[in-house]
C-alpha cells in the first residue's frame, strides 16, 4: 500500500470526511435482504467516528436515469442505523444542493450522514467537473472504500479524489493488498481458475492470465470451446465455433492449461435420468457437459498441491442445479483445506463465484473473497481502475 494513504495516516478530529461506500444492497419490500457489503464497510465508519470525524457517506443503488423512488437509499439508511448501534446515523433525502449543505452543517463529530443515491445526480456518472467542485465543498477529506465501483470514472469515485486529500478506506486497502499479493507480486507457482459460459466474455482475462500465471484451469461451458479446439466432439454442449482459432492460440501460451478430462453430462438440465459421468472423449451427440468430473477435480487438486497462490473467477459447473454443483464444491473444499493449512493464498471474486463459494460453505476459509464484480474482473485483466489510480498521490 505504499502508493496510497490509508486511515493510519489520517487525522480526522472535527473534520468533514466524505466517504464513498458500496451500499448497492439487494432489497425486497423495502427491507435489505443481504447485508454483506454494508457489514464489510463498518470498520471504516467506526474508525472515522471514533476519531471524531463528521462522516458524510455517498453511495449508489442500481443504475437510475435521474431520480427513481424504487432506488432510494432510505432502506439502506435504516440498516446502517441498526448496524452502527449507538452511533447517530442520519439520512438526507437529497443528493446535492442546499439541503445537503444544511444537513452537513448540522452534523457533529462522531455522527454519520448518508446522502440519497448519488447516481440520481446528473453529473455523477459523467464525472462532471462542476459537480465535483460542488461535492468538494461538502468535505475536508475524501475516503474511498468502494473498490467495487473503482472501475467507474464517476464524480464520487474519481473526480472528487483530485480535489481533496484522499485516502483508501479499510476495505479498499484490504482488497488492494489481497489482489497485489495474488497477481502483482504473487508467491509462485500461481494457479488461476476461470469458469463461465463463454470465452468471448472473458477473452481479455484469459489473454492476460496466460502471460501471468503458471497454471490456468479453464472450467464451465467455456472449457468446451477449448476442448473443441483440441479436436474433441463436445456433443450438444454450448461452445463458440468462431473462437476455436483463438482457443488454439491460447493453448500455445507458456502457461500450463488444464482442461476437463471427464464431465458430468446430461441431455438437459431437467432430464435427471440422463445424468452420467464420462470421459470427455466418450460424450454422445445429444449430451451436454454441465460440470467437471471427479477425475478432473482430482487432477486440479493434485496440481494445486505444488502451488502457493490461487486466483479464482467463475464457477466450473452449473452449481445452482445439483448434481452439477459437485465439481465446483469439491474444488472449493480442496482450496479451503490448503488455505487453512497455510500452504496456499487463495483469492476469489465475481458475483457467481461468491455465490458458488457460499453454496460450498467455504467463504470464510479462503484468504480473501472479493464482492466486487466488474472491478475485480478488470483488475485481473490488467486494466487500470480510475478510482484506484486517483488515490495515488501526485508528485
Residue pairs with C-beta under 8 A, 6 or more apart in sequence:
1 168
1 173
1 176
1 177
3 391
3 392
3 393
4 167
4 168
4 173
4 176
4 391
4 392
4 393
5 165
5 166
5 167
5 168
5 391
5 393
6 167
6 168
6 170
6 173
7 44
7 47
7 48
7 143
7 167
7 168
7 169
7 170
7 173
9 167
10 51
10 141
10 143
10 167
11 51
12 48
12 51
12 52
12 53
12 141
13 51
13 52
13 53
13 109
14 52
14 53
14 54
14 109
15 53
15 54
15 139
15 140
15 141
16 53
16 54
16 56
16 104
16 107
16 138
16 139
16 140
16 141
17 48
17 53
17 54
17 55
17 56
17 139
17 140
17 141
17 142
17 143
18 56
18 58
18 135
18 138
18 139
18 141
18 142
18 143
18 160
18 164
19 44
19 45
19 48
19 55
19 56
19 57
19 58
19 142
19 143
19 144
19 145
19 169
20 58
20 59
20 142
20 143
20 144
20 145
20 146
20 149
20 156
20 157
20 160
21 41
21 44
21 45
21 57
21 58
21 59
21 145
21 146
21 169
22 37
22 41
22 59
22 145
22 146
22 147
22 148
22 149
22 371
22 372
23 37
23 38
23 41
23 57
23 59
23 60
23 61
23 73
23 76
23 80
23 114
24 37
24 59
24 60
24 61
24 62
24 148
25 32
25 33
25 34
25 35
25 37
25 38
25 61
25 76
25 79
26 32
26 33
26 34
27 33
27 75
27 76
30 74
30 75
31 75
32 38
32 75
32 76
32 78
32 79
35 79
35 83
36 371
37 148
37 371
38 76
38 79
38 80
38 83
39 83
40 171
40 371
41 145
41 169
41 171
42 83
42 84
43 170
43 171
44 143
44 145
44 169
44 170
44 171
45 55
45 57
45 84
45 87
45 112
46 84
46 87
47 170
48 55
48 143
49 55
49 84
49 87
49 110
49 111
49 112
50 110
52 109
52 110
53 109
53 110
53 141
54 104
54 107
54 108
54 109
54 110
54 111
54 113
55 111
55 112
55 113
56 104
56 107
56 112
56 113
56 115
56 138
56 139
57 80
57 112
57 113
57 114
57 115
58 115
58 118
58 135
58 156
59 73
59 76
59 114
59 115
59 117
59 118
59 146
60 117
60 118
60 119
60 124
60 149
60 156
61 71
61 72
61 73
61 76
61 117
61 119
62 68
62 71
62 117
62 119
63 119
64 71
64 117
64 119
64 120
66 120
66 122
67 120
68 117
68 120
71 117
71 119
71 120
72 116
72 117
73 91
73 114
73 115
73 116
73 117
74 91
74 93
76 114
77 89
77 90
77 91
77 114
80 89
80 112
80 114
81 89
84 112
87 110
87 111
87 112
88 108
88 110
88 111
88 112
89 111
89 112
89 113
89 114
90 103
90 107
90 111
90 112
90 113
90 114
91 113
91 114
91 116
92 99
92 100
92 103
92 113
92 114
92 115
92 116
93 99
93 116
94 100
94 103
94 115
94 116
95 115
95 116
95 117
95 118
95 120
95 121
96 121
96 131
96 134
96 135
100 115
100 138
101 137
101 138
103 113
104 113
104 138
107 113
118 124
118 155
118 156
119 125
119 154
121 131
121 155
122 128
122 131
123 130
123 131
123 132
123 155
124 131
124 154
124 155
124 156
125 152
125 154
125 155
126 155
127 153
127 154
127 155
127 158
127 159
128 155
128 159
129 159
131 155
131 159
132 155
132 159
132 160
132 162
132 163
133 163
135 155
135 156
135 159
135 160
135 163
136 160
136 163
136 164
139 164
140 164
140 165
141 164
141 165
141 166
141 167
142 160
142 161
142 163
142 164
142 165
142 166
142 167
143 166
143 167
143 168
143 169
144 150
144 157
144 161
144 166
144 167
144 168
144 169
144 172
144 387
144 390
144 391
145 168
145 169
145 170
145 171
145 172
146 157
146 171
146 172
146 387
147 171
147 172
147 175
147 176
147 370
147 372
147 375
147 387
147 388
148 370
148 371
148 372
148 373
148 374
148 375
148 376
149 157
149 375
149 387
150 157
150 172
150 372
150 375
150 385
150 386
150 387
150 388
151 374
151 375
151 378
151 379
151 383
151 385
151 386
151 387
152 158
152 386
152 387
153 159
153 386
153 387
157 386
157 387
157 390
158 386
158 387
158 390
159 390
160 166
161 387
161 390
161 391
162 390
166 390
166 391
167 391
168 176
168 391
172 388
172 391
174 368
175 368
175 370
175 372
176 388
178 347
178 367
178 368
178 370
179 347
179 370
179 376
179 379
181 187
181 309
181 345
181 347
182 190
182 309
182 310
182 311
182 345
182 347
182 368
183 190
183 212
183 311
183 379
183 380
186 308
186 309
186 345
187 308
187 309
187 345
188 214
188 308
188 309
189 214
189 215
189 306
189 307
189 308
189 309
190 212
190 213
190 214
190 215
190 307
190 308
190 309
190 310
190 311
191 213
191 214
191 215
191 216
191 217
191 303
191 304
191 307
191 309
191 310
191 311
192 209
192 212
192 213
192 215
192 216
192 217
192 310
192 311
192 312
192 313
193 217
193 219
193 300
193 310
193 311
193 312
193 313
193 314
193 316
193 331
194 202
194 205
194 206
194 209
194 216
194 217
194 218
194 219
194 222
194 313
194 314
195 218
195 219
195 220
195 222
195 313
195 314
195 315
195 316
195 317
195 328
195 352
195 353
196 202
196 220
196 221
196 222
196 313
196 314
196 315
196 352
197 220
197 221
197 222
197 238
198 221
198 222
198 225
198 238
198 240
199 206
199 222
199 225
199 226
199 240
199 243
199 246
199 247
200 240
200 243
202 222
202 313
202 314
202 377
203 243
203 246
204 381
204 383
205 313
205 377
205 380
205 381
206 216
206 218
206 250
207 250
208 380
208 381
208 382
209 216
209 255
209 311
209 380
210 216
210 250
210 253
210 254
210 255
210 257
211 253
211 254
211 255
212 255
212 382
213 255
213 311
214 255
214 256
214 307
215 255
215 256
215 257
215 258
215 303
215 307
216 255
216 256
216 257
216 258
217 257
217 258
217 300
217 316
218 226
218 257
218 258
218 259
219 260
219 292
219 314
219 315
219 316
219 317
219 327
219 328
220 314
220 315
220 316
220 317
221 237
221 238
221 239
221 289
223 259
223 260
223 289
223 292
223 316
224 234
224 237
224 238
224 239
224 289
225 239
225 240
225 243
225 244
225 247
226 247
226 250
226 251
226 257
226 259
227 234
227 239
227 259
227 260
227 280
228 234
228 239
228 241
228 244
228 247
229 244
229 245
229 247
229 248
229 251
230 251
230 259
232 280
232 281
232 283
233 283
233 285
234 280
234 283
234 289
235 265
235 283
235 284
235 285
235 286
235 287
235 288
235 289
236 267
236 285
236 286
236 287
236 288
237 283
237 287
237 288
237 289
238 288
250 257
251 257
256 303
258 296
258 299
258 300
258 303
260 280
260 289
260 292
260 293
260 296
261 279
261 280
261 293
261 295
261 296
261 299
262 277
262 278
262 279
262 280
262 292
262 293
262 294
262 295
262 296
263 277
263 278
263 280
263 283
263 289
263 290
263 291
263 292
263 293
263 296
264 275
264 276
264 277
264 289
264 290
264 291
264 292
264 293
264 317
264 323
264 324
264 326
264 327
265 275
265 276
265 277
265 278
265 283
265 287
265 288
265 289
265 290
266 272
266 274
266 275
266 276
266 287
266 288
266 290
267 274
267 286
267 287
267 288
268 274
268 288
269 290
269 318
269 321
269 324
274 287
275 323
277 293
277 294
278 293
279 293
279 295
280 289
283 289
290 317
290 318
290 321
290 324
291 316
291 317
291 318
291 319
291 323
291 324
291 325
291 326
291 327
291 328
292 316
292 317
292 327
292 331
293 327
294 326
294 330
296 327
297 327
297 330
297 331
297 334
300 331
300 334
301 330
301 331
301 334
304 310
304 334
304 335
304 338
304 344
305 338
305 343
307 344
308 343
308 344
308 345
309 344
309 345
309 346
309 347
310 335
310 344
310 345
310 346
310 347
311 347
311 348
311 380
312 335
312 346
312 347
312 348
312 349
312 353
313 348
313 349
313 350
313 353
313 376
313 377
313 380
314 350
314 352
314 353
315 328
315 352
315 353
315 356
316 327
316 328
316 331
317 324
317 325
317 326
317 327
317 328
318 324
318 325
319 325
319 328
319 329
319 355
319 356
319 359
319 360
320 355
320 359
325 356
325 359
325 360
328 356
328 359
328 360
329 356
329 359
329 360
332 356
332 357
332 360
332 362
333 360
333 362
335 344
335 346
335 362
335 366
336 346
336 360
336 362
336 365
336 366
337 365
338 344
338 346
339 345
339 346
339 365
339 366
339 367
340 365
344 367
345 367
346 366
346 367
346 368
347 366
347 367
347 368
347 369
347 370
348 354
348 357
348 366
348 368
348 369
348 370
349 369
349 370
349 371
349 372
349 373
349 376
349 377
349 380
350 370
350 373
350 376
350 377
351 373
353 369
354 363
354 369
354 370
354 371
357 363
357 366
357 369
363 369
370 376
375 385
375 387
378 385
379 385
